[in-house]
Amino acid sequence: MLKVRLVSIAACAVFALSPARAFAQTSSSSNLVDLMKDFFLQSVVLSTTPGGGGVIAHQPIFATDPSVTPVTDLVQQISSQIGSQVETVPLGSSSGGFTYKYDSSLGTFKRSTDSFGPAFAERAVTIGKGKISVGMNYQHSTYPTLDGKNLGNGDVAIFLPHQKIGNFVEGDMIEADLKMDLTSATTVMFGNFGVTDKLDVGVVVPNQHVNMNLTYHAIIRDFATHAVSPDTHRFSNGQKTQDTSTSGSATGIGDILLRGKYVFVSTETSGFGLGLDLRLPSGDADNMLGTGATQTQVYLIASGVRGKFGDHANIGYTFSSGGTNVSDQFNYVGGAEYAVTPKLTIVGDLVGRTFIDSKKLTDTSFQHSFQQGPTAAVETVTLDTVQLESANINSVLGTAGFKFNPVGNLLVNAHLVVTLNDSGLHRGVTGVFGFDYSF
């Protein structure tokens, strides 16, 4: 019987692993992380005039100009930072909602808790020796802001300098306002096995779909030429503003997670344990399907039960190795659950993560000098833009939902995840829906 159950779990894993990685785009970029920079080069840096020459370069050949390279590097760094945070969304707990303890006086297993447990945390209770739970959940996320900057409204303004040509016209610049519509859809398959009454092991296999729509709203800021030579710089549409758009998407397996939980203290009312999560770099980091890093999370687990009410807390640290812009993390989860009826549990969690020495998008400004003509006086203007700086990024999520037992050992669940602060890549209100079944 146990072999049949294990075969069922293996079949679920094979099913989850079956989708091949795929990437589709409307520009020449080879992956999602490079899409922002590649399209910036194509649509802004190498913009053309109505006659076909370069707008700022006067020839479309200055992508590696020393004055331009820092700008294109910034675009690439912003994209990499977004990509590294898309994959770090909480996947939820893989522990089964039904937990059992062997009753020697009855010679059989009986349920060890009244509630079905938390959704985004672990409790210091195992599912029982020889017991198996399998399940899945689905979540669709939007990402409206990055460090408080609205990605849909063009809040991220990037200025492209003119190529140095020894002429007053190099005082003109292009302002490119980034607009991004980024979404992800994650289907998670998971399985959990009770090795002993104190030890559970599990596996989590996410399948990801990430979609990105990009628009650069480009404006020729003709500081130098607007009075003496207003037609010097125009886009191919004959205007001094131009919107160009592209899109890309990717689908494939994300970073697979191996889990272990050992409960070293267990009483009728409380428990303490240790958890270990190993996140493998199986997802394609270049397409925002994975972090590209091996991450090991070690955390303490505490939980208590008082009748129908239960509480739980996890606190730990994640060590990251490899990848680009992938930071260590300090992790914590705290919450409570209440068994409203034997078939319905409501649950809420507070999920916190601190990305150690990560990159944060901040406001900055610089002075730009120009002349309105070859013999005119030098003038300056202050321009507001953005930069990336090293910082600890604190992400706090609030979750609330329920687990319902319609029949047998089947649980269905639904939860809402709300981001409570603006640090890092802000996720919009997200619904998480799923089920698990215990054998």
C-alpha positions as CSV (number, residue, x, y, z in Angstrom):
1,M,0.0,0.0,0.0
2,L,2.8,2.4,0.9
3,K,4.5,1.7,-2.5
4,V,1.3,2.6,-4.3
5,R,1.2,5.9,-2.4
6,L,4.8,6.7,-3.2
7,V,4.1,5.9,-6.8
8,S,1.2,8.4,-6.7
9,I,3.5,11.1,-5.3
10,A,6.1,10.3,-8.0
11,A,3.5,10.6,-10.7
12,C,2.5,14.0,-9.3
13,A,6.1,15.1,-9.4
14,V,6.6,13.9,-13.0
15,F,3.4,15.8,-14.0
16,A,4.7,19.0,-12.4
17,L,8.0,18.6,-14.0
18,S,6.7,17.9,-17.5
19,P,6.2,21.5,-18.8
20,A,9.3,22.6,-20.8
21,R,10.8,26.0,-20.4
22,A,9.6,28.4,-23.0
23,F,10.2,32.0,-23.8
24,A,8.3,34.3,-26.2
25,Q,8.9,37.9,-27.0
26,T,8.3,40.6,-29.5
27,S,11.8,42.0,-29.5
28,S,15.2,40.5,-30.2
29,S,15.9,39.9,-26.5
30,S,16.9,36.4,-25.6
31,N,15.3,36.4,-22.1
32,L,13.2,38.4,-19.7
33,V,16.0,39.8,-17.6
34,D,17.7,41.3,-20.7
35,L,14.5,42.5,-22.2
36,M,14.6,45.9,-20.4
37,K,18.1,46.7,-21.5
38,D,17.9,45.3,-25.0
39,F,14.7,47.2,-25.8
40,F,16.2,50.3,-24.2
41,L,19.1,50.0,-26.6
42,Q,16.9,49.4,-29.6
43,S,14.1,51.9,-29.0
44,V,15.9,54.7,-27.1
45,V,19.6,54.6,-27.5
46,L,19.4,53.9,-31.2
47,S,16.3,56.0,-31.9
48,T,16.3,57.4,-35.4
49,T,15.3,60.7,-37.0
50,P,12.8,60.9,-39.8
51,G,15.8,60.8,-42.2
52,G,17.2,57.7,-40.6
53,G,20.1,59.0,-38.6
54,G,20.5,58.7,-34.9
55,V,18.6,61.1,-32.8
56,I,21.3,61.8,-30.2
57,A,24.3,60.0,-31.7
58,H,23.5,61.2,-35.2
59,Q,24.7,57.8,-36.1
60,P,23.2,54.7,-34.3
61,I,26.6,53.4,-33.2
62,F,27.1,54.8,-29.7
63,A,25.6,52.0,-27.4
64,T,29.1,51.5,-25.8
65,D,29.9,55.2,-25.5
66,P,31.5,55.9,-22.1
67,S,28.7,58.5,-21.3
68,V,26.0,56.0,-22.2
69,T,27.2,52.8,-20.7
70,P,26.4,53.7,-17.0
71,V,22.8,54.4,-18.1
72,T,22.4,51.1,-19.8
73,D,24.1,49.3,-16.9
74,L,21.5,50.9,-14.5
75,V,18.6,49.6,-16.7
76,Q,20.1,46.1,-16.6
77,Q,20.6,46.3,-12.8
78,I,17.0,47.4,-12.2
79,S,15.8,44.5,-14.3
80,S,18.0,42.0,-12.5
81,Q,16.8,43.2,-9.2
82,I,13.2,42.8,-10.3
83,G,13.9,39.3,-11.6
84,S,15.6,38.2,-8.3
85,Q,12.5,39.2,-6.3
86,V,9.8,37.8,-8.5
87,E,10.9,34.2,-7.6
88,T,11.0,34.8,-3.8
89,V,7.2,34.8,-3.3
90,P,6.1,32.6,-0.4
91,L,5.0,29.2,-1.7
92,G,3.0,28.2,1.4
93,S,3.4,25.3,3.8
94,S,3.8,21.8,2.4
95,S,2.7,20.2,5.7
96,G,-0.6,18.4,5.6
97,G,-3.6,19.8,7.4
98,F,-4.4,16.4,8.9
99,T,-1.9,15.4,11.7
100,Y,-2.0,12.0,13.4
101,K,-0.5,10.3,16.5
102,Y,-0.5,6.6,17.1
103,D,-2.7,5.7,20.1
104,S,-1.2,2.4,21.6
105,S,-4.3,1.9,23.7
106,L,-6.5,1.8,20.7
107,G,-4.0,0.3,18.3
108,T,-4.7,2.9,15.7
109,F,-3.9,6.5,14.6
110,K,-6.0,9.4,15.8
111,R,-5.9,13.1,14.9
112,S,-3.5,15.0,17.1
113,T,-4.9,18.5,16.5
114,D,-8.4,20.0,16.0
115,S,-7.3,22.6,13.5
116,F,-5.9,22.2,10.0
117,G,-2.8,24.3,10.7
118,P,-1.3,27.4,9.1
119,A,-0.9,28.2,5.4
120,F,2.4,30.0,5.2
121,A,4.2,28.7,8.3
122,E,5.2,25.4,10.0
123,R,3.8,24.2,13.3
124,A,5.7,21.8,15.6
125,V,3.5,18.9,14.8
126,T,4.2,16.1,12.3
127,I,1.7,14.3,10.1
128,G,2.5,10.9,11.7
129,K,4.8,8.0,10.9
130,G,4.1,6.5,7.5
131,K,1.5,9.2,6.7
132,I,1.6,11.0,3.3
133,S,0.0,14.2,2.1
134,V,0.0,15.6,-1.4
135,G,-1.5,18.7,-2.8
136,M,-1.2,21.8,-4.9
137,N,-2.0,25.5,-4.8
138,Y,-2.2,28.3,-7.4
139,Q,-1.5,32.0,-7.1
140,H,-1.5,34.9,-9.6
141,S,0.4,38.0,-8.7
142,T,0.8,41.5,-10.1
143,Y,3.7,43.8,-9.2
144,P,2.6,47.5,-9.3
145,T,5.6,49.1,-7.6
146,L,9.3,48.8,-7.0
147,D,10.5,50.5,-3.8
148,G,7.5,52.8,-3.9
149,K,8.0,53.7,-7.5
150,N,4.8,53.0,-9.6
151,L,5.9,50.8,-12.5
152,G,2.8,51.5,-14.5
153,N,2.9,55.3,-14.3
154,G,6.4,56.0,-15.5
155,D,7.8,56.9,-12.1
156,V,11.2,55.4,-13.1
157,A,12.8,58.2,-15.2
158,I,16.1,57.5,-16.9
159,F,18.2,60.2,-18.7
160,L,20.3,59.4,-21.7
161,P,23.1,61.8,-22.4
162,H,24.2,62.9,-25.9
163,Q,27.2,61.4,-27.4
164,K,30.2,63.7,-27.0
165,I,30.8,65.4,-30.4
166,G,32.3,68.7,-29.4
167,N,29.2,70.7,-30.4
168,F,26.6,72.6,-28.3
169,V,23.8,70.3,-29.5
170,E,25.2,67.6,-27.1
171,G,23.4,69.6,-24.4
172,D,20.2,67.9,-25.4
173,M,19.1,64.7,-23.7
174,I,16.5,62.0,-23.9
175,E,14.3,61.2,-20.9
176,A,12.9,57.7,-20.9
177,D,10.1,56.9,-18.5
178,L,9.8,53.2,-17.9
179,K,6.3,51.7,-17.7
180,M,6.0,48.0,-16.9
181,D,3.1,45.6,-16.5
182,L,4.6,42.5,-14.7
183,T,2.6,39.4,-13.6
184,S,3.4,35.9,-12.5
185,A,1.3,32.8,-12.1
186,T,2.6,30.0,-10.0
187,T,1.2,26.4,-9.7
188,V,2.8,24.6,-6.8
189,M,2.8,20.8,-6.4
190,F,3.9,19.4,-3.0
191,G,4.2,16.2,-1.1
192,N,5.0,15.4,2.5
193,F,6.0,12.1,4.2
194,G,6.1,11.2,7.9
195,V,9.4,9.3,8.3
196,T,8.9,9.0,12.1
197,D,6.6,10.5,14.6
198,K,9.1,13.3,15.0
199,L,10.4,13.8,11.4
200,D,8.7,14.9,8.2
201,V,10.3,15.4,4.8
202,G,8.8,17.0,1.8
203,V,9.3,18.4,-1.7
204,V,7.8,21.5,-3.4
205,V,7.8,21.9,-7.1
206,P,6.6,25.2,-8.5
207,N,5.7,25.8,-12.2
208,Q,6.0,29.4,-13.1
209,H,4.6,31.7,-15.9
210,V,6.0,35.2,-15.9
211,N,4.7,37.9,-18.3
212,M,6.2,41.3,-18.9
213,N,4.8,44.3,-21.0
214,L,7.3,47.2,-21.4
215,T,6.8,50.7,-22.7
216,Y,9.4,53.5,-22.8
217,H,7.9,56.9,-23.0
218,A,10.8,58.9,-24.5
219,I,11.0,62.6,-24.5
220,I,13.7,64.7,-26.2
221,R,14.7,67.3,-23.7
222,D,16.1,69.9,-26.1
223,F,17.7,72.2,-23.5
224,A,20.4,73.3,-26.0
225,T,18.5,73.4,-29.3
226,H,14.9,74.3,-28.6
227,A,15.4,78.0,-29.5
228,V,18.2,78.1,-32.0
229,S,17.8,74.8,-33.8
230,P,14.5,73.2,-32.8
231,D,14.5,70.5,-35.6
232,T,17.9,69.1,-34.7
233,H,16.5,66.2,-32.7
234,R,13.3,64.5,-33.5
235,F,12.1,60.9,-33.4
236,S,11.2,58.9,-36.5
237,N,7.5,59.9,-36.0
238,G,8.6,63.6,-36.5
239,Q,7.8,64.4,-32.9
240,K,9.8,65.0,-29.7
241,T,8.0,62.3,-27.8
242,Q,7.6,58.7,-28.7
243,D,6.2,55.6,-27.0
244,T,7.6,52.2,-28.0
245,S,6.4,48.9,-26.5
246,T,7.4,45.3,-26.4
247,S,6.5,42.2,-24.4
248,G,7.9,38.9,-23.3
249,S,6.9,35.8,-21.3
250,A,8.4,32.7,-20.0
251,T,7.1,29.4,-18.6
252,G,8.8,26.6,-16.8
253,I,9.8,24.9,-13.6
254,G,10.9,27.2,-10.8
255,D,13.3,26.5,-7.9
256,I,12.5,23.1,-6.4
257,L,12.3,23.1,-2.6
258,L,13.3,20.2,-0.4
259,R,12.1,20.3,3.2
260,G,12.6,18.6,6.5
261,K,11.0,19.2,9.9
262,Y,12.1,17.6,13.2
263,V,10.0,18.1,16.3
264,F,12.2,17.7,19.4
265,V,9.6,18.7,22.1
266,S,5.9,17.7,21.9
267,T,3.3,18.0,24.6
268,E,-0.5,18.1,24.5
269,T,-0.4,21.9,24.5
270,S,2.9,23.0,22.8
271,G,5.7,21.9,20.7
272,F,9.2,23.0,19.4
273,G,11.0,21.9,16.3
274,L,13.7,22.7,13.7
275,G,13.1,23.2,10.0
276,L,15.5,23.0,7.1
277,D,14.6,24.1,3.6
278,L,16.9,23.6,0.6
279,R,16.0,25.6,-2.5
280,L,17.7,24.3,-5.6
281,P,18.5,26.6,-8.6
282,S,16.4,24.5,-11.0
283,G,14.5,27.6,-12.4
284,D,15.8,29.7,-15.3
285,A,17.1,32.8,-13.6
286,D,17.5,34.6,-16.9
287,N,13.8,34.3,-17.4
288,M,12.7,35.2,-13.9
289,L,11.7,31.6,-13.2
290,G,14.3,31.1,-10.5
291,T,16.9,32.9,-8.5
292,G,20.0,31.1,-9.9
293,A,21.2,30.5,-6.4
294,T,21.2,27.6,-3.9
295,Q,19.4,28.8,-0.8
296,T,19.4,27.0,2.6
297,Q,16.9,28.2,5.2
298,V,17.3,27.0,8.8
299,Y,14.5,28.0,11.2
300,L,13.0,27.3,14.6
301,I,9.4,26.3,15.0
302,A,7.2,26.9,18.0
303,S,3.4,26.2,18.2
304,G,0.8,25.9,20.9
305,V,-2.8,24.6,21.2
306,R,-5.5,25.7,23.6
307,G,-8.7,23.9,22.6
308,K,-9.8,25.1,19.2
309,F,-7.3,27.9,19.1
310,G,-3.7,27.4,18.0
311,D,-0.7,29.7,17.4
312,H,2.6,29.3,15.7
313,A,5.9,31.1,15.1
314,N,8.9,30.5,12.8
315,I,12.1,32.4,12.9
316,G,15.2,31.6,10.8
317,Y,17.9,32.7,8.4
318,T,18.4,31.9,4.7
319,F,21.9,31.5,3.3
320,S,22.3,32.2,-0.4
321,S,25.1,30.9,-2.6
322,G,25.5,31.9,-6.3
323,G,23.1,33.8,-8.5
324,T,23.0,37.5,-9.3
325,N,21.6,40.0,-6.8
326,V,20.4,37.1,-4.5
327,S,20.8,38.1,-0.9
328,D,20.8,36.2,2.4
329,Q,17.5,36.6,4.3
330,F,16.3,36.9,7.8
331,N,12.8,35.2,7.9
332,Y,10.0,35.2,10.4
333,V,6.3,34.1,10.4
334,G,3.8,34.5,13.2
335,G,0.1,33.7,13.2
336,A,-2.8,31.8,14.6
337,E,-5.6,29.4,13.5
338,Y,-9.0,28.7,14.9
339,A,-11.1,25.5,14.4
340,V,-14.5,27.0,13.9
341,T,-16.0,23.6,13.3
342,P,-14.4,20.1,12.9
343,K,-14.4,20.8,9.2
344,L,-13.5,24.5,9.0
345,T,-10.3,26.3,10.2
346,I,-9.6,30.0,9.7
347,V,-6.0,31.1,9.8
348,G,-4.0,34.3,9.6
349,D,-0.2,34.9,9.3
350,L,2.3,37.7,9.3
351,V,5.2,36.8,7.0
352,G,8.3,38.9,7.2
353,R,11.6,38.8,5.2
354,T,14.6,41.0,5.3
355,F,16.9,40.8,2.3
356,I,20.4,41.5,3.6
357,D,22.6,43.9,1.8
358,S,20.3,43.9,-1.3
359,K,19.8,46.7,-3.8
360,K,17.2,49.4,-3.4
361,L,15.8,51.9,-5.9
362,T,16.1,55.4,-4.6
363,D,15.6,59.0,-5.8
364,T,18.6,61.0,-6.9
365,S,19.3,64.1,-8.9
366,F,22.1,65.6,-10.9
367,Q,23.2,68.9,-12.5
368,H,23.2,69.0,-16.3
369,S,25.1,71.8,-18.1
370,F,24.2,73.0,-21.6
371,Q,24.5,76.0,-24.0
372,Q,21.8,77.4,-26.1
373,G,24.0,78.0,-29.1
374,P,27.8,77.8,-29.7
375,T,28.7,81.1,-28.0
376,A,25.9,81.2,-25.4
377,A,26.5,81.1,-21.7
378,V,26.7,77.8,-19.8
379,E,23.4,77.0,-18.0
380,T,22.5,74.2,-15.6
381,V,19.3,72.4,-14.8
382,T,18.6,69.9,-12.0
383,L,17.2,66.6,-13.2
384,D,15.5,64.0,-11.0
385,T,16.2,60.3,-11.7
386,V,16.8,57.1,-9.8
387,Q,19.7,55.0,-8.6
388,L,20.4,51.7,-7.0
389,E,22.1,51.6,-3.6
390,S,22.9,48.8,-1.1
391,A,20.4,48.5,1.7
392,N,18.5,45.9,3.7
393,I,15.0,45.5,2.2
394,N,12.2,44.6,4.6
395,S,9.2,42.8,3.1
396,V,6.1,42.2,5.2
397,L,3.0,40.3,4.1
398,G,-0.3,39.7,5.8
399,T,-2.3,36.6,4.9
400,A,-5.8,35.5,5.9
401,G,-8.0,32.6,4.8
402,F,-9.6,29.2,5.6
403,K,-9.1,25.5,5.2
404,F,-12.3,23.4,4.6
405,N,-12.7,19.6,4.8
406,P,-15.6,18.7,2.4
407,V,-15.1,15.0,2.6
408,G,-12.7,12.3,3.9
409,N,-9.1,13.6,4.2
410,L,-9.5,16.2,1.5
411,L,-8.8,19.9,2.3
412,V,-9.6,22.8,0.1
413,N,-8.2,26.2,1.0
414,A,-8.3,29.9,-0.1
415,H,-6.2,32.8,1.2
416,L,-5.5,36.4,0.5
417,V,-2.0,37.8,0.6
418,V,-1.6,41.5,1.1
419,T,1.8,43.4,1.0
420,L,2.0,45.7,4.0
421,N,4.9,47.9,3.0
422,D,6.5,49.4,-0.1
423,S,10.0,48.0,0.2
424,G,11.3,46.0,-2.7
425,L,9.1,44.6,-5.4
426,H,5.6,45.2,-4.1
427,R,3.1,42.5,-4.8
428,G,-0.6,43.4,-5.3
429,V,-3.4,41.6,-3.4
430,T,-3.0,38.0,-4.3
431,G,-5.4,35.1,-4.0
432,V,-4.0,31.7,-3.2
433,F,-6.2,28.6,-3.9
434,G,-5.4,25.0,-3.4
435,F,-6.1,21.6,-1.9
436,D,-4.3,18.8,-0.1
437,Y,-5.1,15.2,0.6
438,S,-3.7,12.9,3.4
439,F,-3.3,9.2,3.2
